[in-house]
């Protein structure tokens, strides 16, 4: 049996769902006993929605008064995309313990934050917690999200839905003087391009930036050979544990790959 990460260390109930924009939905979770924030402003959790085994990672927009807020970007397709577009209030989801990576150098005099909509929650939370001068740029296929935050944001037009031009945008930035910190998140191919740019063209040390791929446009979003939904439902109806259901799913995937049903 395959070992699984503890992606269901906690469970929470969807207490509210709010549409923030054409491609952004806010999910509020409550009843998460024992959950504690790391305090790192770009912290994220693994989210497992009902009827699924696979997880997706989401930035913690806020954790206030025992309410966990996650802002979900709506892609063309995807595990959480499909679920978040339903009336999911009352659903129980699985959550991992949070982790974060934002590590501001002690000598930083400024911070530049760049991302697409998937990076917006982290950009906002980082910017709201800093006392340093902050420049924030967010790429969106929609109109600017007025009222999302008091943090000043420069909104950048995306080339289209499921597309990003952030690599070219960042190459055209003028950087502040002195030591600083650059944080960026978005489509993986764009992030690889920018990592090369800051490392090779700008010659920055690795401690001066954090550039992370949050999603991939190059792989596409293909239908899974084995749908875990019916396996999960049947397992729960039979009183099986999550590990037993995982085992059933692995066996079904193995049979599929060998050409058997």
N, C-alpha and C positions, 0 to 999 in steps of 0.2 A: 504494500500500500504506500502511495506517495505521501511524504510529509507535507503538510500544508502550513503556510504562515497563519498566524492567529489573526485573521482578518475579521473574525466575529468576536473579538475580545469584549465588545460591548454591543448592546442593541438599543435602538432608539425608535420612537414612534413619530411619524410625520404629523406635526400639529398644525402646519400651515404651508400653503403653496401660493406663490405670488409670481405672476409674469412681469418681469422687469423690462423686457424688450423682445423683439422678434426672435432673438437667438439666446435669450438668457432667462432662466427660471430660478427663483429663490425657494429653497426647501428649508424649513425650520424643523428641527428634531428635538424632542424632549424625552424625559424619562430615561436618561442615559446614566444609570447608576455607576458611580466610581470613576467617571471620565474626568480627566484633568488636562488643562492646556499646558503645553511646554513653555508658553510665553514667547516662543520664536515667531515673528510675525508672518513668515511664509509657511507655517506648519500646515500639514495636509493629513488626511485620513483616507484609508481604503474603505470604499463604500460597496456593500453588497446588497442589491435590491431583491425583492421577493422573487422566487422562482429562478434565481441565477446562482451559479457557482463562481463565475469570474468576477473580479473586482475592478473598480475604476477609482482613481485617486482624485480627491478634490481638496482645494484649499479651504481652511477654516476661515470663513469671512468674519465670524465672531463667535465667542463663547461667553455669554452674559446671562446671569441668573438662571443657570442650568438649561439654557436653550442654545443649541448648536445650529449655526446658520451656514449653509452651503449654497453657493450660486453655481448652477449647472448650465453650461453652454450647450445649446441645442445644435447638434450636427445633423447631417443628412440622415444618418442612421447610427445606431449604437445601443449598447445595453441600457445605459442610464438615460440616454436621449429618449428612447421609446417610453420608458417608465415615467419620466418626468413630465411628459406631455399628457399623462392620464390624471384622473382625479385620485391622486395617491394619498390624500389625507387619511390618516388612520393606519397606513401600512407600517409594518415593522421592518427595519433594515438592520444589517450588520455593519459594525464599524471596528476599525483597528484603533490601537493607541496612536495618537498623533506624533508626527516627526516633522522637523524643520531643518533648514540648512542656511538661512540668512546669517552671515557672519561679518559684521561691519568692522573693518580695521580700525584700530585705535586712533590712527592719524588721519582718518578720513575727514575732509572738510566739506564734502558735497556728496550727493547721491543722485544718480540718474537711473530711472526705472523705465523699462520698455517692455511691452507685451501686446498680445492680441487679447480677445475677450477671455480666453482661458487664464490669462495672467492677471486680469483686472482685479479679482479679489485680493490677491497677494500684494499687488502694486498699491492698492488702496490701503490695506492694513499696514504695510511697511511705511508708507508715506505719512499715515496718521500717527505713527508712534515715534517719529524722528524729530529731533530739534534742529537738525542740519538743513541747509538749503537743499530742496528736492526739485528735480525736474521729472515729470511723469508724462509718458507718451503711451497711448493705447490705440491699437488698430481695431477698427470695427467695420463690419459690412453694413451696419445699420446707422441710424442717427445717433448722435451723442446721447449718453444716458444722463440726462439732467436730474439732479437730486440723488444720484447714487452715493456721492461723497462730497465733503467740503474741500477735499484735496484738489488743488488746481491741476487739471489734466488737459493736455493737448491731444485732441482726438485726430487720428490718422485714418484716412479712407483705405479700406482693404480693396485689393483688385477685384474681388468678388467673393461670393459665399464659398467657404471651404478653401480659400486661397489667402496667401500672405505675401506681402512685399517688404517685410520688416528688415531683411538683410540689407537691401538697397537703402532703405530709410536710415538705418544706423550708420552705414558707411558715409552718409552725408551729414552726420551730426557734428557740431562744433562742441568740443568738450571744455568744461570749466578748467580754470587754472588750479594748480596745486594737486595734492593727493586726494583721491576720492574713491568711490565704489560704484560699480555698474552692475545692476541686477536686471536680468531679462528672462522671459519665458514665452513660449509659443510653439509654433510648428517645428518639428524636429530638424528638417533639412535646413530651414532658415537659421536655426540655432547653431547647427554645425558650421555654417558659413560664417556666422558672427564670431564663434570661438576662434576660428582661424584668423579672422580679421584682428581681433583684440590681441591675440597672442603673437602673430607674425607681423602684421602691418603696424600695429600700435606698440608692440613690444611690452605689453603689460605683464606683471607678475600674476600668477594664478590667484593670489590673495586679493587682487584688486577687482575681481569680477566673479559673478556666478550666472552662467547662461544655461538654461535647462529646457529641454524639449518636453512639452506637455502632451502633444498629440502628433500623429503622423498623417500627412496628406498623401504620401507616396505609396503607402501600402494599400490604400483603399479600405473599404469596409465590407468584407465579404461575409456572406451567410455561413454560419458554422455548420460543419458536416453533421454534427449531432446536436440537436436542440436540448439543452439541459432542463428546460422548463418541465416537460412531462416526466422526466426522471426524478426531478426534485419533488414534484407533486405526488408521484406514486410512492416514493420513499417515505415522505412524511405521513401519507395515508397508512403506510404499513408500519409506522412507528419506528423507523430507522433513524439512527443518529446521522449527523452531518458527515462524519467520516465514512460511514457505511454508504451513504448516498454518493459521496465522492468516489468511492471504490466502484460503485455501479456505473458512474459516468465514465471513469477511466476504462472500464471493461468495454463499454459501448463504443468509445472512441477507438480503442484498439481493434475491435471487430470491424469497424468501419474502414480503418486504414488497411486492413487485410482483405477487404473486399467482401466481408461477411456481414450479415445483418442479424 
